Structures are given as structure tokens and as C-alpha cells.
Amino acid sequence: MERVQVPYDYQLSKTLARLANPGLLLVGTKTSGESNVMTIGWGTVGIVWGKQVFTVLVRPSRYTYEFIEESGAFTVNVPTDEMRAWTAFCGTKSGREVDKFGSHGMTVTPCDGLAAATIDAAPMVYECRVVHHNDVIPAHLAPDIEARSYGGSDYHRLYYGEILAARAAEGY
Ligand SMILES: Cc1cc2nc3c(=O)[nH]c(=O)nc-3n(C[C@H](O)[C@H](O)[C@H](O)COP(=O)(O)O)c2cc1C
């Protein structure tokens, strides 16, 4: 999809609404060029260290985790309404078992100057370079959140991605 560069907070309320439902699409790409995609429902967009940052939370059990660990980069892709079913699919199937792109005729395009790729069908994308990560510290977590979200294992890694470019389709 043809897109133009936009400010990082362009249509931010739309991005946050899609984060809540049906989720956004997080893509990691290995140095070999292979990409994987998973749905995310949690994340933040804001300013840290004077940089525009998209922070995503990824459990180590996710296949996508390996991709971001290797490349130090990721993209966040906003789905259209037509992509709802695929977004649900990407949030329930692992790339270890199925090629989530190929099985649904989805394609990606490599980013310029970043070991990452964006989903061609997505009307808005964020291209991010990991500038920091940290892991959820169980002892620092409110007990109700620990019980509801973890139960003792697979604590998220938070990747702070400097937004190098935000791009949107014209008229989006
Ligand atoms: C709506 C929705 C939101 C999700 N949000 C997250 C998230 O923020 N972080 C996470 O680690 N997993 C999240 N998941 C789960 C992953 O998308 C899911 O485990 C996926 O199959 C992982 O794919 P992978 O193994 O190919 O990386 C979410 C799933 C759904 C359906």
C-alpha cells in the first residue's frame, strides 16, 4: 500500500482504539529476511528520552520474541476492518506452526535502513528501532495483575521502539 510519512501521533486515537479491539499487528524480521507477525493488545505511544517511542509487551514464549531479539527492530501495523479475522488468527496461532502471511495471502515490504518489514495491507504503520528493553519484575507487580495476567511465569519483555517513521495511506 502507498503511504506517506506522517507525525507519530497522527490518528493516535484510532490506533489506540484498534489496540483495544481487535488488536494491532506486531512484525519482527530476522536478518535472513524472514518475518513473523503476532497480535498485540497492550502497548503505549509517547515520549521517552526526548524520542517518540512505541512500547510493546511481548512474552518470551512468543515466536515473534526471537525475531525482535535478533533484529532489535519491529513494526506495528494498524489493521483495517477487513483484516479483523486475520488479526484474530495472528493472535491465536503461532508462526512456529503456520506461515501466518502465506496462509492468508498477506505480504510484507522491507523497511529502508531498518531490519524490519511492514504489512502491505495495513493503512498505517510504525517503524521502530529498539532503544531499550526491560522485563516485568514480579516483585514489583500489583498482586491482582500478577494473578490475572501471569500466575508465576512468562513475564512480558517491554521493548521500547524509537519510532523512526510513521506512515499512513493518503486519506486515512
Ligand atoms: C487481541 C489479542 C491481543 C494480544 N496481545 C498480546 C500482547 O500484547 N503481548 C503478547 O505477548 N501476546 C499477545 N497476544 C497473544 C499473541 O498474539 C499470540 O500468542 C500469538 O499466537 C503469538 O504468535 P507467535 O508465536 O507467532 O509470535 C494477544 C492475542 C490477542 C488475540
The ligand as a MOL file (V3000), in Angstrom:
LIG
                    3D

  0  0  0     0  0            999 V3000
M  V30 BEGIN CTAB
M  V30 COUNTS 31 33 0 0 0
M  V30 BEGIN ATOM
M  V30 1 C -6.3470 -9.4430 20.9890 0
M  V30 2 C -5.0360 -10.0830 21.3500 0
M  V30 3 C -4.0410 -9.3180 21.9530 0
M  V30 4 C -2.7990 -9.9010 22.3020 0
M  V30 5 N -1.8410 -9.1220 22.8920 0
M  V30 6 C -0.6240 -9.6640 23.1820 0
M  V30 7 C 0.4130 -8.8230 23.7240 0
M  V30 8 O 0.2740 -7.5980 23.8890 0
M  V30 9 N 1.5960 -9.4200 24.0470 0
M  V30 10 C 1.8040 -10.7810 23.8760 0
M  V30 11 O 2.8990 -11.2720 24.1950 0
M  V30 12 N 0.8450 -11.5680 23.3290 0
M  V30 13 C -0.3500 -11.0390 22.9660 0
M  V30 14 N -1.3190 -11.8130 22.3960 0
M  V30 15 C -1.0560 -13.2350 22.1150 0
M  V30 16 C -0.2390 -13.4590 20.8190 0
M  V30 17 O -0.7060 -12.6620 19.7570 0
M  V30 18 C -0.3500 -14.9520 20.4270 0
M  V30 19 O 0.1700 -15.7520 21.4540 0
M  V30 20 C 0.2960 -15.2740 19.0880 0
M  V30 21 O -0.1750 -16.5360 18.6800 0
M  V30 22 C 1.8140 -15.2870 19.1550 0
M  V30 23 O 2.3010 -15.6210 17.8810 0
M  V30 24 P 3.8080 -16.0820 17.5980 0
M  V30 25 O 4.1030 -17.2900 18.4800 0
M  V30 26 O 3.8120 -16.4050 16.1360 0
M  V30 27 O 4.6760 -14.9190 17.9540 0
M  V30 28 C -2.5560 -11.2660 22.0530 0
M  V30 29 C -3.5730 -12.0430 21.4400 0
M  V30 30 C -4.7870 -11.4530 21.0880 0
M  V30 31 C -5.8460 -12.2970 20.4170 0
M  V30 END ATOM
M  V30 BEGIN BOND
M  V30 1 1 1 2
M  V30 2 1 2 3
M  V30 3 2 2 30
M  V30 4 2 3 4
M  V30 5 1 4 5
M  V30 6 1 4 28
M  V30 7 2 5 6
M  V30 8 1 6 7
M  V30 9 1 6 13
M  V30 10 2 7 8
M  V30 11 1 7 9
M  V30 12 1 9 10
M  V30 13 2 10 11
M  V30 14 1 10 12
M  V30 15 2 12 13
M  V30 16 1 13 14
M  V30 17 1 14 15
M  V30 18 1 14 28
M  V30 19 1 15 16
M  V30 20 1 16 17
M  V30 21 1 16 18
M  V30 22 1 18 19
M  V30 23 1 18 20
M  V30 24 1 20 21
M  V30 25 1 20 22
M  V30 26 1 22 23
M  V30 27 1 23 24
M  V30 28 2 24 25
M  V30 29 1 24 26
M  V30 30 1 24 27
M  V30 31 2 28 29
M  V30 32 1 29 30
M  V30 33 1 30 31
M  V30 END BOND
M  V30 END CTAB
M  END
